[in-house]
């Protein structure tokens, strides 16, 4: 009977994998890239509506945007979305004051101060609040962070200076000139629509910059999506192509398809050795670089050797003295998930053993007593566990750790997988947080972790069954967004649940087949 059940599970896994490969293959362009646009979001759309209420903008231009916000208000995924949509539409907002502090009060992260500033600036700009919290001016200094963060903070400073009556004290002509210099009619600077909207909001009411503002409005209207709303950015095609290529490679997709995808990725390497998330930005990041390098590592031929060599050097330069790795700039606070991705990639090379050893020690030191970790770039507990465990397991598998660190890493992986097992929902899935309904993305994170570290864990088979039952008729998967950008505001790419599910099911299938073939079951 056990053999019959096993064969039935393998049959279902193969059928699911086949239809999911077909689904994802349909997203791949002839040149090998995956174009997966960023979905509209209330944050940017609410700001945009306020800006587009300018007298020179015809009412019919605003109508699709108002329709998007009215629909979003009715089905708001969070209180923040509901408040922003309500305020932007000119409706009364009950108890909007204190919302920024309420949202961030439980966040233990180095970005929390800037997040409060951003939220208060947005809430004030859309009309949700009349007063803002006095802010120490030094919080607006973000020069050592990613390229767009200083512009974002400068725009927020101008917006909040008006609210606090500190225009003369806080606003410098150099600030305004910087913001105005970034507005052009033919493009949005760094492809960051949120920052573009903040700049337009900040410059509103300064007559000297009317022409630049008009330029910015032209670029903004060109970025409006088909549903009437606006997104954070047009796409993250490099990041998503890297993820998709690795998932398809692990599922044994068409080698010619994979070659097109990895060639496309290799051609987009930055001079620094890293990769940017999209062609519209100049900012490299470790997360995208790791995703791309994992795809290139999976290629069965050596033509990416030089790309990988430069990528390894980039990752090593990004590592901090504490052994951890930040996402954007060396010297920024290290992050567990990014460190885990880096350890996974560097473990493939014996000449990076010292860096891997330090990275794994950092991950072990970040683990909570219950086996979990603090959230980084995902709303799902299982996401950071996946990245941390894969980093540690890769280091163990490749023999990159000294015995005491290896023993500690094995113990840490065990604790994290025990943590996952104890939080599995009765339906076999996981939610983003304990007590939340199961979703395919969080379940895929958990299942892939188990497939790579403890394939015999009883939770794995139940998770695979959950995913098999959750597959859509078109072969893909649907799930709530889990990715933060900026933290802690969710961004949605509808392709991601399908990518995560394919990798999880392919990994589970591979390990289940191997286990049963070697044991004779």
N, C-alpha and C positions, 0 to 999 in steps of 0.2 A: 504493500500500500504506500509506503514511504517513497519507493522508487517511482510509482505512478504520479504521486503529488509533485515530486521533484521534476519529472519530465513535463508535467503540465505547466509548472512555474516557468521552466526554461522556454517552453513554447510561447507562453504569453510575453515573456521578456523579449524574445526575438521579434515577435510581431510588433510590440510596442517600439522597440528600438528601430525597426525598419521604417515604420510610419513616422517616427520622430526625426530620423535622418532625412527622410523626404521633405518633411515640413521645414527643417532648418536649411536644407539645401536650396529651397525656394527663396530664401532670404539672400543668398550669395549672388552678387553681381558677376557678370562675365569677367571682370578684371580681378575677381577674387576677394574684393572687399564686401563687408556686410554693412548695408546702410540701414540703421535702425534709429529712426528719429526719436528725439526726446518728446514725451507726451506733454500736452499743455498742463499748466499748474496754476492754482489760484493765486499764489504769491505774486508771480510776474503779471498775471492777467489783471489783478486788482490794481497794481501800480500803473499798468498800461492804461486802464480805463480812466483813471484820474488824470493822467497826462493828456489823453486824447480828448478830454473835455474842453481843450483849448478852442476858442472861437473859430479859428481858421480851419478846424477839422470838421468836415460835413457830418451830420448826424448818422447818415447811412453807413459810414465807416465804423462807427461805434456799435451799431446794432448787433452784428454777429458776436462781438465781445461781450455785450450785455447779456445776450442769450446764453453764452457759455457760462458766465458767472451766475446767472439765475438758476441754471441747471445744477451747477456745482454747489450752490448754496443749499439747494433742496437735498442733495445727497452728500453733504460735506463729510469728509473722512476724519476731520478733527475739529475741535473748537476753534483753533486758529484759522482754519480755512473758512469756517462759518462766519467768524467775525470779520475777516478781511473782505469776503464776498459781500456781506451785508453792508459794510461801510462803503465800499467802492460803489455800490448801487445806490447810495444815498439814503439808505434806510436806517432807522434808529438802531444803535448797537447797545444792548444791555450790558453793563458792567465790563467795558473793555479795558478799563484802567487796571494796571497790575498784571495784565495777561503775560507780558514778556517775562516778568520775574517768576510768575507762576509756572510757565512752561519750562524755564531753565533752573528752577530751584533745586531739583534733584540731580542735576547734571554735574558730575565730578570730572571735569575735563579742562585742559588748558585753554580751550577756546571759549569758555562760558561767558566771560566778560564781553567779548566782541559779539557773541551771539545775542546777548541782551541789547546791545547797542543797535545791531542790525534790526532786530524785531521791533524795538521801539521806534526806530526811524521809519520802518515800513508802516507800522500801525498809525503813526502820526501822519504820514504822507497820504494814506488812504482815508483818513478821517475817522479812524476807530477810537482814537484817544485825543484829548485836548491838551494834556500835560505829559511831560516826560520826566524821567528820573535824572537829577543832576549827575553828570558823568565826569570823572577825572580826565582831563585832556590827554594824558599820556596813553590812555587806552586806544586812542586813534592811531598810534604809531604801530604800523604793521609792516615795516620796510623789510624785515627779514623773512617774511612769509612768501607764499606764492605770488606771482606777478600781479594778479588782479586784486589781491587783498588790500594793498595800500590805497588803491583807487576807491575800492568799496568803502573803506573806513573814512577816507577824505570826504566822499559824498555824504556819508552818514553824519560826519561832523558838521557839514554845512546845514543839513536838514535839522539836526538837533540844536544847532546854534540859534536858528530862527525860533525854534520852540521855546528855548530857554532865555531868549533875549540877549544872547552873547555874540551877536554878529560881529561887532567891532573887536571883541576880545579873542574870538576863535578863528574867524575867517580871514585868510590872507589872500592877497591878489594872486600869489603863486598857486594857491590851491585852486582857484577858479580857472586860471589859465591852463593848469594841468588837465582839469576835467574837460574844459572846452576843446582842448587839442585832440581829444580822443573821439570826438563826434564827427563822423563823415557820412555822406549820403549813401555811399556804396558798400559799406560794411559796418558790422558791429565789432568793436574792439575786442580781441581775444575770443570772439564768438560768445561772450558772456552777456546774455540778455538781461539778467538781473542787475549786473553792474551798470549796463547801459541805461536801464530804467532809473537807477539811483542817481546817475549823473544828470540825466534829463530833469529829474525832480529837484536836484540840488541847484541847478542853474536857472530854474524857473524864477522869473521876477528880476533877473539881472539883465537890463536892456543891452549892455555891451556885448552880450553873447547870444543875441537873438538869431543871428545867422547860423551859428553852430548848433543851436537848439533846433532850428528848422532842418538842418542836415540830419541831426539825430532822429527826428521824427520820420523823415523819409526812410532811413534805414530800419527803424522800428516797424513801420507798416509793412515793409518787405518781409519781415520775420514772422508775421502773423500766420498761425496755422489754419488748416482747413476747417477746424471746429470753432474758429473764432478766437481761441485763446492764444496764450504765449507760453513758451517753455523756458527753462533755464538756459539751454543752449540748443543749437540745431541738432547735434548728434554727438556721440562718443564712439565713432565708427572704429577707431583703432583698438580701443579697449574691447569692444564687443566682438570684433573680428578675431582678436587673440583668444578670447574665451571660447568662441564658437569653433575655431580651428582645433583647439585642444580637445573639446568635447567630441567633435566629429572624428578626430584621429583615434581617440580611445574607444570609439564605437565602430572602428574599422570601416569608415566611409570611403568613398571613391578616392583612390590615391591621386588621380589627376585633379580632382576638386581641391584636395588638401594642398597640392603643389601650388595651385593658383592662389590660394589663401595665404600660404606662408611666403610666397614671392611678393605678394602685395604688402604684407607686413614688413618684410625685410627692407623693402624699398623706402619705407617711411621712418627709418632710424634717424634720429637727430644727430647732429655733430657731436653732442656730448656723450653719445653712446646709449642714451635712453630713448624713450619714445613718448610722444605727446598723445593725449587721448583722442584728439581730432585735428584735422588739418587746419581748423580755424584758430588754434591756439599755438603759442610758442613755449608753453610751460610743460616741461617733461615731468613725469611722476613715476614713482617706484611701482605703484600698483599696475599701471598699464605696461610698464617695462617688463615686469614679472610675467604678466599674462602673455605678452608677445613672445618672450623668451621661452616660456613653457611650450608654446606652439612650435617654435623653431627647434627646440630640443627634441620634439616628437618626430621630426622629419627623418626619413631613413637614409638620407644622403648628406654629404659633408659640405654642401655649398653655402651653408650659413655659418661656417666656422668663424669667419672674421666678424660677422655681425654679433655672434655670441661672445666672442672675446671682448669686443668693445662694451657689450652689455654687462658682462661680469665686472669689468673695470668700473663702470658707472655705479653698479650696486655697491661695490666695495667702497667707493668714494662717499657714498651716501650714509654708510654706517657710522653711528655715533660712538663716542668713547664708552658708553654704557652697554654696548653690544647691540642695542636696538636700532631700528631704522625708521626715519620719518618718511612721509609720502612725498613731500615737495622740495624741501631744502635741508641740506646737511646742517645740523645744529638745532633744528626744531625738535620739540619733544618726540621721543621714539614712540612707536605705536605697535601693539602686539600683532595685529593682523598683517601689517606691512612687513614686520620682522619675520613673521612666519612665511610669507610669500618669498622673501629674500632667501631665507634658509633653504626652502624647497629648491630654488634655482641654483644656488651656490653649491649645494650638496652634490650636484652632478660632477663637480670638478675637484680633483684631489688637491689642487694647489690653493684652494680656498678654505682649507680645514680650520684654520685659526678663526676666520671670520664666522664660519658656521658654528663653531664651539661657543663663541661669544654671543651669537644670536640666540642659540638655544638656551643658554643660561639666562638671558634676558627674558625669554618667554616663560621659563619655569618660574622666575621671580615675580612675574605678573599674574600668575594663576591664583585664583581665590581658593579659600579652604574647601569650598564645595565642588571644585573642579572647573568652574566657569571662569570667564574673563570679563573685563569691562568692555562695553560696546565701543567700536571704532567707527567704521563707515557703513555699518548695517544695523537695522533695527532688530535683527535676529540674533539671539544668543548663539545659535548653531553656526553662524557665519564665522565669527572670530574663533570659535572652537575648531572649526574645519581648518582654517588657515594655520592656527597654532599647531594643531596636531599633525598636519601634513608636513610642516617645517621640521618638527621634531622627528617624525617617523622617517622622513627622507634622510635626515642626518644619521639616524640609527641604521637604516637599510644600507647606506653607502659606507658605513664604518667611519664616520667623520668625528666621532666623539670619544673623548677619553673615558675610561671605565666609570669613574664617579658621576660624570655628567650623563653618560648613557643610561646608567641606572636611574638617575633622577628623571631623565626624559621619559623612560619607559613608565615610571610611576605616574608622571604627570599625564601622559596619554591615557593611562588606565583610569585615572581620576576623572578626566574629561569625558571619556566614553561612558563611565558609570553615571556621570552627571546627565548625559544625554538619555541613557536608558531609563533613569528615574523620572524623566520629564516627558516621556512619550505619552501622547494622548491615547485613550481607549480605541480610537479608530485607526491607530497605527502611525499617525502623522505627528508632526510638531507644529506649534504656532511660533510666532516670532518671540513671544515671551510666555512663561508658564501661565496657564489659565486661558490663553488665547486659542481660538479655533485653529485647527490644523490648516496648513496651506502648503502647496507643492514646493515652493522655494525653500522654506525652512526645513521641510522634510527631506528635500534633496541634499541640503547641506549636511544634515545629520546622517543620512544614509551613506553619502560618499565618505564621510569621516569613518564610519564603521567599516565600510568596504575596504578602505585602505589600512586600517589599523586593527580592527577586530571583526573580520568577516563572519565569524561564527557566533557573534552576539545575537541573541534571540530577537532583539529589536529590529535587526536588519531585514529579516524576511517580512515582518509586519509592515515596515516602512515601504518596502518594494510593492507589496500588495496595495497599500494606500495610493501610491503613485500610479500603478497600473489602472486603478479604478478612477483616478482623477483626470486621466488623459482626455482631451477634447476630441470630437469627431474628426477634426482636421489634422490630428496627430500632435498638436502642440499642447501647451499647458498655460493656465491662467492663474495668477496669484496676485495678492496685494503687493504694492511696491515695498521693497525692503532697504533700498540704497539711500543713504543720506548725501545730499549735496545742495547747499552747505549743511554741515551738521547743525542741528538735528532736524532737518526738514527733508521729507521724502521726495524722491524723484522717480519717475516711472519710465522704464523701457519694456515694452510688452514682450520682447523676444527673450528676456533673461530667464523667466521660469522654465522655458523649453530647453535652453542651454544647460541650466543647472540639472534639470531632470534627466537629460540624456547622459550627462557625465555620471550621475549617481547610479542610474540603472545599468549603464555599460560597466561601471566598476563593480556593482553587485553581481551582475551576470558573469563577469570574468572570474571573480573570486569564488563564486558559488560553483561554477563549472570546474574550476581547478580543484577546489576542496573535495568535491564529490567524485571527480575522476581519479584522484589519488587515493581516496579512501575506499573506492569500490562501491559507493552507495548508488 
